[in-house]
């Protein structure tokens, strides 16, 4: 509920912080007001849905529901503070906060399990405590930067809601696109085949970590660029750097896929190998899609993003229903590959991007990647 109703205000916060059109203080105040209103609305929706969601459940799970009711505003506030540090190019703090959220959850599990036993409520309390602690830390760091303000104005609130809601359309479609293959496989194939497909997808998702890391880095840089030529140059630089990481990793994983499947899941999942190999190929067009989408949303060209996401979703659904009955999980993997190719092709045609220019590799790209990896390594060591 929190993610569906968030209107991508966190992305809007990162965008306007990077652009410097509004001061970080104004962005903070506008986000605080907007998220407070959204939190109240989403919490009211959650309370109305609770009787349906927890019908026939025991009192302990109802308690978990109330815990996650409080989680809604905590999650919205913390995600926007994360994004403000991202937009300010303070990736050291941004990454430290993300790590804090992950690790503090495990830290809080110990006392809550000791108090309440290994129950769903104990883990829910630990999860809420980890998010609350990270929010408090984020707010403290934002205060040190002089960002804290409770005086929003109509202009920044309107800007955040306008940008965020336009981008949120594509976010919702992307959520559907990422889940529709599992839904179709669940409907049309056996539970055993579903298990093989999920295992293949888990393995194939590993190379995409590089893409998502570059996506985090490149968005505020493109948003801060003042000219179209500069934005395209940044896109090309980060796209080539990502491909330099991704291509050898993907090829290597395709070659040793049988061994990886065996090591990760055991001999019973050998049938996932070929599907995993096909899904590994998805990482390449997916990289184009993610980074070009980031370029377009950082350029405030959301109409193209929404159209591409809709076309990809429709093509993917048609391919799944056509191929899965004929070829099983191999058909599902090919359908994902077809769907992944649609958006980059559409972007290249409609956004008037020059593929040759984007893929013009040089020694400077290797130097850029080397320096980028050094900076990331230094930040990790600093943490």
C-alpha positions as CSV (number, residue, x, y, z in Angstrom):
1,X,0.0,0.0,0.0
2,X,2.8,2.4,0.9
3,X,4.7,1.8,-2.4
4,X,1.5,1.8,-4.6
5,X,0.3,5.1,-3.0
6,X,3.6,6.9,-2.6
7,X,3.3,8.7,-6.0
8,X,7.1,8.4,-6.4
9,X,7.6,11.5,-4.3
10,X,11.0,10.1,-3.4
11,X,12.1,10.3,-7.0
12,X,10.7,13.8,-7.3
13,X,12.7,14.8,-4.2
14,X,15.9,13.4,-5.8
15,X,15.2,15.2,-9.1
16,X,14.6,18.7,-7.6
17,X,17.4,18.4,-5.1
18,X,19.8,17.6,-8.0
19,X,18.4,20.3,-10.2
20,X,19.0,23.1,-7.7
21,X,15.8,24.8,-8.9
22,X,14.6,24.7,-5.3
23,X,16.8,24.8,-2.2
24,X,17.1,21.5,-0.3
25,X,15.3,23.2,2.6
26,X,12.2,23.9,0.4
27,X,12.3,20.4,-1.1
28,X,12.4,18.9,2.4
29,X,9.5,21.1,3.6
30,X,7.4,20.3,0.5
31,X,8.1,16.5,0.8
32,X,7.3,16.6,4.6
33,X,3.9,18.2,3.9
34,X,3.1,16.0,0.9
35,X,4.1,12.7,2.6
36,X,2.2,13.6,5.8
37,X,-1.0,14.0,3.7
38,X,-0.3,10.8,1.8
39,X,0.5,8.9,5.0
40,X,-2.9,9.8,6.5
41,X,-4.7,8.8,3.4
42,X,-2.8,5.5,3.0
43,X,-3.2,4.6,6.7
44,X,-7.0,5.2,6.4
45,X,-7.1,2.9,3.4
46,X,-5.1,0.2,5.3
47,X,-7.4,0.4,8.3
48,X,-10.5,0.0,6.0
49,X,-8.8,-3.0,4.3
50,X,-7.7,-4.7,7.6
51,X,-11.0,-6.6,8.2
52,X,-10.7,-8.1,4.7
53,X,-6.9,-8.7,4.8
54,X,-7.0,-10.3,8.3
55,X,-10.3,-12.1,8.2
56,X,-10.1,-15.4,10.0
57,X,-6.5,-14.6,11.2
58,X,-5.4,-14.9,14.8
59,X,-4.9,-11.9,17.1
60,X,-1.1,-12.1,16.7
61,X,-1.4,-11.4,12.9
62,X,-3.8,-8.6,13.6
63,X,-1.1,-7.1,15.8
64,X,1.4,-7.4,12.9
65,X,-1.1,-5.5,10.8
66,X,-1.2,-2.6,13.3
67,X,2.6,-2.5,13.4
68,X,2.7,-2.2,9.6
69,X,0.1,0.6,9.8
70,X,2.8,2.7,11.7
71,X,5.4,1.5,9.1
72,X,3.6,3.4,6.3
73,X,4.7,7.0,7.3
74,X,8.1,5.8,8.6
75,X,8.8,4.2,5.2
76,X,7.6,7.2,3.2
77,X,9.6,9.7,5.2
78,X,12.8,7.6,5.2
79,X,12.7,6.8,1.5
80,X,12.5,10.5,0.7
81,X,15.3,11.4,2.9
82,X,17.4,8.7,1.3
83,X,16.5,10.3,-2.1
84,X,17.4,13.8,-1.0
85,X,21.0,12.6,-0.2
86,X,21.0,10.9,-3.6
87,X,20.0,14.1,-5.3
88,X,22.6,16.0,-3.4
89,X,25.3,13.5,-4.8
90,X,26.1,12.5,-1.2
91,X,26.4,8.8,-2.0
92,X,28.5,8.0,1.0
93,X,25.6,8.9,3.3
94,X,23.0,7.4,0.9
95,X,24.7,4.0,0.8
96,X,25.5,4.1,4.6
97,X,21.8,4.6,5.3
98,X,20.7,1.8,3.1
99,X,23.3,-0.5,4.8
100,X,22.1,0.7,8.2
101,X,18.5,-0.2,7.3
102,X,19.5,-3.8,6.3
103,X,21.9,-4.5,9.2
104,X,19.9,-2.8,12.0
105,X,17.0,-5.1,11.2
106,X,19.1,-8.1,12.2
107,X,20.4,-6.3,15.3
108,X,16.8,-5.5,16.5
109,X,15.7,-9.1,15.9
110,X,17.7,-10.3,18.9
111,X,16.0,-8.2,21.7
112,X,12.5,-8.5,20.2
113,X,12.8,-12.3,19.8
114,X,14.1,-12.4,23.4
115,X,11.0,-10.4,24.6
116,X,8.3,-11.9,22.4
117,X,9.8,-15.2,21.2
118,X,10.3,-16.1,17.5
119,X,6.8,-14.9,16.5
120,X,5.6,-12.8,13.5
121,X,5.0,-9.9,15.8
122,X,8.6,-9.9,17.1
123,X,10.0,-9.7,13.5
124,X,7.5,-7.0,12.7
125,X,8.6,-4.9,15.7
126,X,12.2,-5.4,14.7
127,X,11.5,-4.3,11.1
128,X,9.7,-1.2,12.3
129,X,12.4,-0.4,14.8
130,X,15.1,-0.7,12.1
131,X,13.2,1.7,9.8
132,X,12.5,4.1,12.6
133,X,16.2,4.1,13.7
134,X,17.3,4.8,10.1
135,X,14.7,7.5,9.7
136,X,16.0,9.2,12.9
137,X,19.6,9.0,11.7
138,X,18.5,10.4,8.2
139,X,16.7,13.3,9.8
140,X,19.7,14.0,12.1
141,X,22.0,14.1,9.1
142,X,19.6,16.3,7.1
143,X,19.4,18.7,10.1
144,X,23.2,19.0,10.1
145,X,23.0,19.9,6.4
146,X,20.5,22.6,7.2
147,X,17.7,21.0,5.3
148,X,15.1,20.7,8.0
149,X,12.1,23.0,7.5
150,X,8.4,22.7,8.2
151,X,7.3,25.6,6.0
152,X,6.2,24.3,2.6
153,X,5.0,26.5,-0.2
154,X,2.5,25.7,-3.0
155,X,5.1,25.8,-5.7
156,X,7.3,23.0,-4.4
157,X,4.4,20.9,-3.3
158,X,2.8,21.2,-6.8
159,X,6.1,20.4,-8.4
160,X,6.7,17.3,-6.3
161,X,3.2,15.9,-6.9
162,X,3.2,16.7,-10.6
163,X,6.6,15.1,-11.3
164,X,6.1,12.2,-8.9
165,X,2.6,11.2,-10.1
166,X,3.6,11.3,-13.8
167,X,6.6,9.0,-13.1
168,X,4.5,6.8,-10.8
169,X,2.4,5.6,-13.7
170,X,5.4,3.8,-15.2
171,X,6.4,2.5,-11.7
172,X,3.0,0.8,-11.3
173,X,3.2,-0.7,-14.8
174,X,6.8,-1.9,-14.1
175,X,5.6,-3.6,-10.9
176,X,3.0,-5.5,-13.0
177,X,5.5,-6.3,-15.7
178,X,7.9,-7.8,-13.2
179,X,5.3,-10.1,-11.7
180,X,3.2,-11.1,-14.7
181,X,5.5,-13.9,-15.8
182,X,5.2,-15.5,-12.3
183,X,1.4,-15.2,-12.5
184,X,1.3,-16.8,-16.0
185,X,3.6,-19.6,-15.0
186,X,1.6,-20.3,-11.9
187,X,-1.6,-20.5,-13.8
188,X,-0.4,-22.6,-16.8
189,X,2.4,-24.8,-15.4
190,X,2.9,-27.1,-12.4
191,X,4.3,-26.1,-9.1
192,X,7.5,-28.0,-9.9
193,X,8.0,-26.0,-13.1
194,X,7.2,-22.8,-11.2
195,X,10.0,-23.6,-8.7
196,X,12.5,-24.2,-11.5
197,X,11.5,-20.8,-13.1
198,X,11.8,-18.9,-9.9
199,X,15.3,-20.5,-9.3
200,X,16.3,-19.5,-12.9
201,X,15.1,-15.9,-12.3
202,X,17.0,-15.6,-9.0
203,X,20.2,-16.6,-10.6
204,X,19.7,-14.4,-13.6
205,X,19.1,-11.4,-11.4
206,X,22.6,-11.2,-10.1
207,X,24.2,-9.3,-13.0
208,X,21.5,-6.7,-12.8
209,X,23.0,-5.4,-9.5
210,X,25.6,-3.5,-11.6
211,X,22.7,-1.9,-13.6
212,X,20.8,-0.8,-10.5
213,X,24.0,0.6,-8.9
214,X,24.7,2.7,-12.0
215,X,21.1,3.8,-12.1
216,X,21.4,5.2,-8.6
217,X,24.5,7.1,-9.5
218,X,23.5,8.5,-12.9
219,X,20.0,9.9,-12.1
220,X,21.1,13.0,-10.1
221,X,23.9,13.7,-12.5
222,X,21.7,13.8,-15.5
223,X,19.1,15.8,-13.6
224,X,21.8,18.4,-12.7
225,X,23.0,18.8,-16.3
226,X,21.9,22.0,-17.9
227,X,22.0,21.0,-21.6
228,X,20.7,18.1,-23.7
229,X,24.2,17.4,-25.0
230,X,25.5,17.1,-21.5
231,X,22.6,14.8,-20.5
232,X,23.3,12.5,-23.5
233,X,27.0,12.5,-22.8
234,X,26.4,11.3,-19.2
235,X,24.0,8.7,-20.3
236,X,26.5,7.3,-22.8
237,X,29.3,7.3,-20.3
238,X,27.4,5.4,-17.7
239,X,25.8,3.0,-20.2
240,X,29.2,2.0,-21.6
241,X,30.6,1.6,-18.1
242,X,27.7,-0.6,-17.2
243,X,28.2,-2.8,-20.3
244,X,31.9,-3.1,-19.6
245,X,30.9,-4.7,-16.2
246,X,27.9,-6.6,-17.4
247,X,29.1,-8.2,-20.7
248,X,31.9,-10.4,-19.3
249,X,29.9,-11.2,-16.2
250,X,26.9,-12.3,-18.2
251,X,28.9,-14.4,-20.7
252,X,30.8,-16.1,-17.8
253,X,27.6,-16.9,-16.0
254,X,25.9,-18.3,-19.2
255,X,28.9,-20.6,-19.7
256,X,29.0,-21.9,-16.1
257,X,25.2,-21.8,-15.5
258,X,24.9,-25.6,-14.8
259,X,27.5,-25.4,-12.0
260,X,25.9,-22.2,-10.6
261,X,22.4,-23.8,-10.5
262,X,23.8,-26.9,-8.9
263,X,25.8,-24.9,-6.2
264,X,22.9,-22.6,-5.5
265,X,19.9,-25.0,-5.6
266,X,21.1,-28.6,-5.9
267,X,20.8,-31.3,-8.5
268,X,17.0,-31.2,-8.3
269,X,17.0,-27.8,-10.1
270,X,19.1,-28.9,-13.1
271,X,16.0,-28.2,-15.3
272,X,16.3,-24.5,-14.6
273,X,19.7,-24.2,-16.4
274,X,18.5,-23.3,-19.9
275,X,15.8,-20.9,-18.7
276,X,18.5,-19.2,-16.5
277,X,20.8,-18.8,-19.5
278,X,18.0,-17.1,-21.5
279,X,17.1,-14.9,-18.6
280,X,20.7,-13.9,-18.2
281,X,20.5,-12.4,-21.7
282,X,17.7,-10.2,-20.5
283,X,20.2,-8.2,-18.4
284,X,21.6,-6.6,-21.6
285,X,18.4,-5.0,-23.0
286,X,17.3,-4.4,-19.4
287,X,20.4,-2.2,-18.9
288,X,19.5,-0.1,-21.9
289,X,15.9,0.2,-20.7
290,X,16.8,1.2,-17.1
291,X,19.5,3.8,-18.0
292,X,17.5,5.3,-20.9
293,X,14.5,5.5,-18.6
294,X,16.6,7.2,-16.0
295,X,17.8,9.7,-18.7
296,X,14.2,10.4,-19.7
297,X,12.8,10.9,-16.2
298,X,15.8,13.0,-15.3
299,X,15.0,15.1,-18.4
300,X,11.3,15.2,-17.3
301,X,10.1,13.3,-20.4
302,X,7.7,11.0,-18.7
303,X,5.3,10.5,-21.5
304,X,7.8,8.4,-23.5
305,X,8.6,6.4,-20.3
306,X,5.0,5.6,-19.7
307,X,4.3,4.6,-23.3
308,X,7.3,2.3,-23.5
309,X,6.4,0.6,-20.2
310,X,2.8,0.1,-21.4
311,X,3.9,-1.4,-24.8
312,X,6.5,-3.6,-23.1
313,X,3.9,-4.9,-20.6
314,X,1.4,-5.7,-23.3
315,X,3.9,-7.4,-25.6
316,X,5.3,-9.3,-22.6
317,X,1.8,-10.6,-21.6
318,X,1.0,-11.6,-25.2
319,X,4.3,-13.4,-25.6
320,X,3.9,-15.2,-22.2
321,X,0.4,-16.6,-23.1
322,X,1.6,-17.6,-26.6
323,X,4.9,-19.3,-25.6
324,X,4.4,-20.7,-22.1
325,X,1.7,-23.3,-23.2
326,X,4.1,-24.4,-26.0
327,X,7.5,-24.4,-24.4
328,X,7.0,-24.2,-20.6
329,X,9.5,-22.2,-18.6
330,X,11.8,-21.8,-21.7
331,X,8.8,-20.0,-23.4
332,X,8.4,-17.8,-20.3
333,X,12.1,-16.9,-20.4
334,X,12.0,-16.1,-24.1
335,X,8.8,-14.0,-23.5
336,X,10.8,-12.0,-20.9
337,X,13.6,-11.5,-23.4
338,X,11.2,-10.2,-26.1
339,X,9.5,-7.9,-23.6
340,X,12.9,-6.5,-22.5
341,X,13.8,-5.6,-26.1
342,X,10.7,-3.6,-26.7
343,X,11.4,-0.6,-24.5
344,X,15.0,0.1,-25.7
345,X,13.9,-0.2,-29.3
346,X,11.0,2.2,-28.7
347,X,13.3,4.6,-26.8
348,X,15.9,4.6,-29.6
349,X,13.2,5.4,-32.2
350,X,11.2,8.0,-30.3
351,X,13.8,9.7,-28.1
352,X,16.0,10.1,-31.2
353,X,19.0,8.6,-29.5
354,X,22.0,7.6,-31.6
355,X,22.9,4.0,-30.8
356,X,26.4,4.3,-32.4
357,X,27.1,7.4,-30.3
358,X,26.0,5.7,-27.1
359,X,28.1,2.7,-27.8
360,X,31.3,4.5,-29.0
361,X,33.7,2.8,-26.6
362,X,37.2,4.3,-26.0
363,X,40.0,4.0,-23.5
364,X,38.4,6.8,-21.6
365,X,35.5,4.6,-20.8
366,X,37.8,2.0,-19.2
367,X,39.5,4.8,-17.2
368,X,36.1,6.2,-16.1
369,X,35.0,2.8,-14.9
370,X,38.3,2.2,-13.1
371,X,37.9,5.6,-11.3
372,X,34.3,4.9,-10.5
373,X,35.2,1.6,-8.9
374,X,37.9,3.3,-6.9
375,X,35.5,5.8,-5.6
376,X,32.9,3.1,-4.7
377,X,35.7,1.1,-3.0
378,X,36.8,4.2,-1.0
379,X,33.3,4.8,0.2
380,X,32.9,1.3,1.3
381,X,36.2,1.5,3.2
382,X,35.1,4.8,4.8
383,X,32.0,3.1,6.1
